[in-house]
Amino acid sequence: MTSDLCSKSATELSRLLTAGEISSEEVTKAHLERIDAVDRKVRAFTAVLRFEALAAARRADEERRRGEVRGPLHGLPVTVKESLDMAGFASTLGAPSRSNLRAKEDAGITQVLREAGAVILGRTNLSQLMLYNEARNPIFGQTANPWSLDHSPGGSSGGESAAIAAGMSPLGIGTDIGGSIRVPAYSCGIAGLKPTLDRWTNKGSNTALLGQEVIRSQLGPMARSAQDLVLAMRALDPVRMSAIDPRVPPLPFADPALIDPTSLRVGVFTDDGLIPSSSSVVRAVNEAAAALRARGATVIDFTPPGMKEAAYDYFGAMSADGGATAQRVLAGGAVDPSLQPLLLLARVPPAARRAAARLAEVAGEHRLARFLAAVGEKTVAEMWAITARLRNVRTAILAAMAEAKIDLLVGPVYATAAIPHGVSKDFTMAGTPAMLWNATQFPSGVVPVTRVTEAETKRKSPGDRLEKRAAEVDAKSLGLPVGVQVIGRPWEEDRVLSAMIAIESVVSKAPGFPRTPVRSL
């Protein structure tokens, strides 16, 4: 029974709870037992709220017996990322200096989850300061990918994706400033959604780069299917969130079921112009496009304008203080090896960076040269110029989509499949396909499609050091999940989720579909 309950989707568990066929206490105990059984291998959790969760489950059951039903999440176990405030707990972000900063109140999302009757099982691991695509830090250690314990579950919300993929949680909340929901979801073969900026409240969602608002983080749901994301989006009321956080517009979430897939016109791209996508990634995008065609959508090739330039401006904005803010947070404590090169590079004087960029250009390392030129401390005028360029890219993409009469985009999430532990320290640019949609503030969701085949573990003729690193990742990627990213216009999450569900309805029937929870742990 325990294994059976942990294999069911959040939507199915919600249905069973509503029908009275299972109790919240039963399903909560089942997931706690699953955590006990497998988290010693995966290490997804920073805290398991065993007694609090069981007490909340019993309250939910008693409320149902009295006829007091709060909605579809009532009695459903959920998990939340460690960076989201919870009264009495420190949101450390993996930095020892934050270990005693205990929150006095819940984050907005934690509050509305409790009000909806959700049962919070625990808090999940993340990358230190949430600045690289792994889930490892000096406080809580390293989270493993349930598909391969030698691989990362992605980051920074990697603890969340690993918990869901391993069957330890049916639904969770992550945050995303550069792919931090989408890359972990992709790496672990689950679904995730980064909504439009401020579609959900970010109150009490902590960041290491306090005051950096050119590119802001947005929290969102993660689950094993796109339909489960719809459950979360429809259950958590934006009107209530607006009362908690005035940045959230009180706009109801439209039902994706009302979108007819045959009405959708979708633009598809397989590369963002930086690191060439692995052949498995290209195949996943093509299979997703074929799935949409099978459901009646119109699909055309479309390359969003300005992707490459926006990626370098993303790095420029995120490093504009020369790493000073991150250094203050990390002062006196251990620093994860994946973060050290980024911090050192941000502090290199401009003249030295320019010289290094020229040498890289001469050596044929053109992408490295552009990256070196982009990062580091900026003047106010330089920062304003970056901000203007990123806003102009947003406008240009919207205009190009309007001209082509495109509703949605489908493309890669990451240049390769999930990376082995430790690779992120010199492979940051592999995540640029996800970063653009943070810079432009578009909603973007990830849906699993397939798994890497033997033939796809060999990259043809790798060129510079980034492509050689990609080839090394490809060589170790056999059997790992691969998905795609669906991107929509701001505030059109219903279209994004409708397309994700359409893709999933077709590709999930294929033998290579990455089914979760992972059974082999």
Protein Blocks (a to p, Z undefined) as FASTA:
>chain_A
ZZmmmmpcfklmmmmmmnopacfklmmmmmmmmmmmmmmmnomafbdcfklmmmmmmmmm
mmmmnopafbjknopacdddfklccehiacekopaklmmmccfbdcfklmmmmmnopacf
bdcdddehhlaccdddfklopaddfkbmkbcebjfklmmmmmmmnopafbdcdddfeopm
mmmmmmnopacddddehkbccehiacfkghiakbccddddddfbfklmmmmmmmmcfklm
mmmmmkbccbdcddfklpcfklpccdddfbehiaccdfklmmmmmmmmmmmmmnopacdd
dddehklmmmmmmmmmmmmnnommmmmmmgoiacdfklmmmmmmmmpcfklmmmmmmmmm
mnopamlmmmmmmgccddfklmmmmmmmmmmmmmmmmmmmmmnopabdcddfbfbdcdde
hklmmmmmmmmmmmmmmmnopacddddfbdcdfklmpcghifbfmlmmmmmmmmmmgoia
cdddddddehilmmmmmmmmmmmmmmmmpmklccdddfkZZ
